[in-house]
């Protein structure tokens, strides 16, 4: 039996098996086997060159990909946001390559990539789907572009099947292999959704019979499998509803608070989209200051939210960051102006930092 037939057979068995406490372990094992087979199929397609991605160099402070079905207006959006000149037309598949553009916003340079539209079953390779989805792996943010609110779930479904976990973090599971001693499973949550037999059956499918397992989150079987797969990508997303100028009578209050409604052609709400991209990327501006001089407020250092003084030192001082003694700071994270702080102090947006090494 080839891989495709085996995948189909397992999917059918999972579909036809009622889920309860008696079948939980069996279904968990089937799902683990299914994930391995799909990974094997993907690896084979990579070896044959079928899933080679489009070559675009990642640049700037962050990269945003516009993902959506054909003809939803991604090219018009990138032209509105950046200096790109992506070809636009009123027919499907206008974009046949990757069109890069650069959004300058709040001192940050944010790379926007317009990739070809994906279609249903793109995760299985249809319509060059694997080549297109390979681009998603390099993104810091996925902007799901639709011209109908009902399209979003279809796009998210294709991304999920392709191994992308939108707006999630990697499950808090720690597995340490050992030579002997069997499985030691420690579940540090109340009322876990997975019983030990299910966990053992999933681990056995991955040929893991001797290991110390620590689970610190109330995970499902799918989440446990994800934690063991190397091809899972965890990335934030933003849903953009385009062409609202053509939607008669649509109630914008009912399309969801996490959806940015725009008209790229008319330029409506483009500023709100820029701000939403900035917020979802969790970027902050850090201004640098030399001792005895005024801070440079023209070119901020762009960092990730939650960054520390040491993170800034490593970016500025590079190999000499270990020589950092302390920093003086002004701004939102300072208790008072010119506060003296250590390397582990967490900075906030628009802080001014003076490094002392």
C-alpha positions in Angstrom: 0.0 0.0 0.0 1.5 3.4 -1.0 1.6 6.4 1.4 -1.4 8.2 -0.2 -3.6 5.1 0.2 -2.5 4.5 3.7 -3.2 8.1 4.6 -6.7 7.9 3.1 -7.4 4.6 5.0 -6.3 6.1 8.4 -8.3 9.3 7.8 -11.4 7.2 7.1 -10.9 5.0 10.2 -10.5 8.1 12.4 -13.7 9.6 10.9 -15.7 6.4 11.5 -14.5 5.8 15.1 -16.6 7.3 17.9 -14.4 9.2 20.4 -14.8 8.2 24.0 -12.5 7.1 26.9 -12.3 3.6 25.5 -11.2 4.6 22.0 -9.0 7.6 23.0 -5.7 5.8 23.0 -6.5 4.1 19.7 -7.5 7.4 18.0 -4.4 9.0 19.4 -2.2 6.3 17.9 -3.9 6.7 14.5 -3.4 10.4 14.6 0.3 10.0 15.4 0.7 7.5 12.5 -1.2 9.9 10.2 1.1 12.8 11.1 4.2 10.7 10.4 2.9 9.5 7.1 2.0 13.1 6.0 5.5 14.2 7.0 7.0 11.3 5.0 4.9 12.3 2.0 6.1 15.9 2.3 9.7 14.8 2.5 9.3 12.8 -0.6 7.9 15.7 -2.5 10.8 17.9 -1.3 13.2 15.3 -2.6 11.5 15.3 -6.0 11.7 19.2 -6.2 7.9 19.6 -6.1 7.8 21.8 -3.1 10.8 24.1 -3.7 9.7 27.5 -2.6 10.0 30.9 -4.2 13.3 32.6 -3.6 13.0 35.9 -1.8 15.6 37.3 0.6 14.2 38.1 4.1 15.0 41.7 5.0 13.9 44.5 7.3 12.8 44.3 10.9 10.0 41.8 10.2 8.3 40.0 7.3 4.5 39.9 6.6 3.0 37.6 4.1 -0.3 38.3 2.3 -2.1 34.9 2.0 -5.5 34.4 0.3 -7.5 32.9 -2.5 -6.9 34.4 -6.0 -8.4 37.8 -6.8 -9.1 39.0 -3.3 -6.9 42.1 -3.9 -3.6 41.2 -2.3 -1.7 43.0 -5.1 -3.7 46.2 -4.5 -3.1 46.0 -0.8 0.7 45.7 -1.1 0.7 48.6 -3.6 -1.3 50.7 -1.0 1.0 49.8 1.9 4.4 49.9 0.3 6.5 51.0 -2.6 5.9 47.8 -4.5 4.5 47.6 -8.0 2.5 44.4 -8.0 0.6 43.8 -11.2 -3.2 44.0 -10.7 -6.0 42.8 -12.9 -9.6 41.6 -12.7 -8.8 37.9 -13.3 -7.4 35.1 -11.2 -3.7 34.3 -10.6 -2.4 37.7 -11.6 0.6 37.2 -9.3 2.7 34.3 -10.5 5.8 35.0 -8.4 6.5 36.8 -5.1 6.3 40.6 -5.1 8.2 42.2 -2.2 7.5 45.7 -0.8 8.7 47.6 2.2 6.4 49.3 4.7 8.0 52.2 6.6 6.1 52.6 9.8 7.1 54.2 13.1 10.7 53.9 12.2 10.4 50.2 11.4 11.1 48.6 8.0 8.5 45.9 7.5 8.8 43.6 4.5 5.5 42.8 2.9 5.3 39.9 0.5 2.5 39.3 -2.0 2.5 35.6 -2.8 0.4 33.8 -5.4 -3.1 33.0 -4.4 -3.7 29.6 -2.9 -6.6 27.3 -3.7 -8.5 24.5 -1.9 -6.2 21.6 -1.2 -3.1 23.8 -1.6 -1.6 21.9 1.4 -1.8 18.7 -0.8 0.1 20.4 -3.6 -2.7 21.7 -5.9 -2.0 25.0 -7.7 1.6 25.0 -6.7 0.3 25.0 -3.1 3.4 23.5 -1.5 5.6 26.1 -3.2 3.4 28.9 -2.0 3.0 27.5 1.6 6.8 27.1 1.8 7.0 30.9 1.9 4.8 31.0 5.0 7.5 29.4 7.0 9.7 32.5 6.9 6.9 34.9 8.0 6.7 36.8 11.3 3.0 37.6 10.6 0.4 36.1 8.2 -2.2 38.5 6.9 -5.1 36.4 5.7 -6.8 38.4 2.9 -10.4 37.7 2.0 -13.2 39.5 0.1 -15.9 37.5 1.8 -15.9 36.8 5.6 -16.6 33.2 5.0 -13.3 32.6 3.2 -11.1 33.0 6.3 -11.8 29.6 7.7 -10.9 27.9 4.4 -7.5 29.7 4.3 -6.9 28.8 8.0 -7.8 25.2 7.2 -5.3 24.9 4.4 -2.6 26.5 6.6 -3.4 24.1 9.4 -3.1 21.1 7.1 0.2 22.5 5.9 1.6 22.4 9.5 1.0 26.0 10.5 -0.4 26.8 13.9 -1.8 30.3 13.8 -1.9 32.4 16.9 -0.7 29.5 19.0 2.4 28.7 20.9 4.3 25.5 21.0 2.7 23.1 23.6 4.5 23.1 27.0 5.8 19.6 26.7 9.3 18.4 27.7 10.5 15.0 26.5 14.0 13.9 27.5 15.1 10.6 25.9 17.1 8.1 28.0 18.6 4.7 27.3 16.6 2.5 29.7 13.9 2.8 32.4 10.8 3.0 30.3 8.5 6.0 30.3 8.2 8.3 33.2 5.1 10.6 32.6 4.5 13.6 34.8 1.3 15.5 34.1 1.4 18.8 36.0 -2.3 19.9 35.4 -5.6 19.2 37.0 -8.2 17.1 35.2 -6.0 16.3 32.1 -7.7 15.7 28.8 -5.3 12.9 27.9 -4.9 9.8 30.0 -1.6 8.0 30.3 -2.5 5.2 28.0 -3.2 7.6 25.2 0.1 9.4 25.8 2.0 6.1 25.8 0.3 5.0 22.5 1.3 8.3 20.8 4.8 8.1 22.1 5.1 4.5 21.0 4.2 5.5 17.4 7.2 7.8 17.5 9.3 4.8 18.8 9.8 6.6 22.1 9.8 3.9 24.8 12.4 5.3 27.2 12.0 8.9 28.2 11.1 11.4 31.0 7.9 13.3 29.9 6.7 16.5 31.6 3.4 18.0 30.5 2.6 21.4 32.0 -0.4 22.2 29.9 -3.8 20.6 29.4 -3.1 19.4 25.9 -5.0 17.3 23.4 -3.7 14.4 21.3 -3.1 16.7 18.4 -1.1 19.1 20.5 1.1 16.3 21.9 1.7 15.2 18.3 2.5 18.7 17.2 5.1 19.0 20.0 6.9 16.1 18.5 6.8 17.1 14.9 9.6 19.2 13.5 7.6 20.8 10.6 5.1 22.7 12.8 5.3 26.5 12.4 3.8 28.8 15.1 3.1 32.3 13.7 0.6 35.1 14.6 -2.1 36.1 12.1 -4.3 39.0 11.1 -7.5 38.7 9.0 -8.0 41.5 6.4 -11.5 41.9 4.8 -10.9 43.7 1.5 -13.3 45.3 -1.0 -15.8 46.5 1.5 -16.7 49.3 -0.8 -18.5 46.6 -2.9 -20.4 45.1 0.0 -23.8 46.6 0.2 -25.4 46.6 3.6 -22.6 44.7 5.4 -22.6 45.3 9.2 -19.0 45.9 10.0 -19.7 45.4 13.7 -20.7 41.7 13.0 -17.6 40.6 11.0 -15.5 40.2 14.2 -13.4 42.5 16.3 -10.1 40.8 15.1 -10.9 41.5 11.4 -9.6 44.7 9.7 -12.1 45.9 7.1 -10.6 47.9 4.3 -10.9 48.9 0.6 -7.4 48.9 -0.8 -8.7 50.3 -4.1 -10.4 53.3 -2.4 -7.7 53.6 0.3 -10.2 53.1 3.1 -8.8 52.1 6.5 -5.3 51.5 5.2 -3.9 53.4 8.2 -5.8 51.1 10.5 -4.2 48.1 8.7 -0.7 49.6 9.1 -1.3 50.0 12.9 -2.8 46.5 13.1 0.3 45.0 11.5 2.5 46.9 13.9 0.6 45.7 16.9 0.4 42.0 15.8 4.1 42.0 15.2 4.7 43.1 18.8 7.4 45.6 17.8 8.8 48.3 20.1 11.0 51.4 19.4 14.1 51.8 21.5 16.0 55.1 21.2 19.7 55.1 21.9 21.7 57.7 23.8 25.4 58.3 24.3 26.6 59.6 27.7 26.5 63.4 27.8 24.6 63.7 24.5 21.0 64.0 23.4 19.3 60.8 22.3 18.9 60.0 18.6 15.1 60.3 18.2 15.1 60.0 14.4 16.2 56.3 14.0 14.9 54.0 16.7 16.2 50.5 17.2 13.3 48.1 16.4 13.0 45.3 18.9 10.4 42.7 20.0 8.1 43.4 22.9 9.5 42.1 26.1 13.1 42.7 25.1 15.8 43.4 27.8 18.7 45.7 28.1 20.9 42.7 27.2 19.0 42.1 24.0 19.7 45.7 23.0 23.4 45.3 24.0 23.7 42.2 21.9 22.3 44.0 18.9 24.5 47.1 19.3 27.7 45.9 20.9 27.5 42.4 19.3 30.6 40.4 20.5 31.3 43.0 23.2 27.8 42.7 24.9 29.4 40.6 27.7 31.2 43.8 28.7 28.0 45.5 29.6 28.0 46.9 33.1 24.7 48.7 33.4 22.3 51.0 31.5 20.5 54.3 32.2 17.0 54.5 30.9 14.3 57.1 30.4 10.7 56.4 29.4 7.7 54.1 30.1 9.7 51.3 31.8 11.7 53.7 34.1 10.5 54.4 37.6 12.2 57.8 37.3 14.3 59.5 34.7 17.9 58.3 34.3 17.2 55.1 36.3 20.2 52.8 36.5 19.2 49.2 35.6 20.9 45.9 34.9 21.0 43.6 31.8 17.8 41.8 32.6 15.6 44.9 32.8 12.6 44.7 30.4 12.1 47.6 28.1 9.0 49.2 26.7 8.0 51.1 23.5 9.8 54.5 23.2 12.3 53.9 26.0 15.6 55.7 25.8 18.6 53.6 26.6 22.2 54.6 27.5 24.5 51.6 27.6 27.6 51.6 29.8 30.2 48.9 29.1 
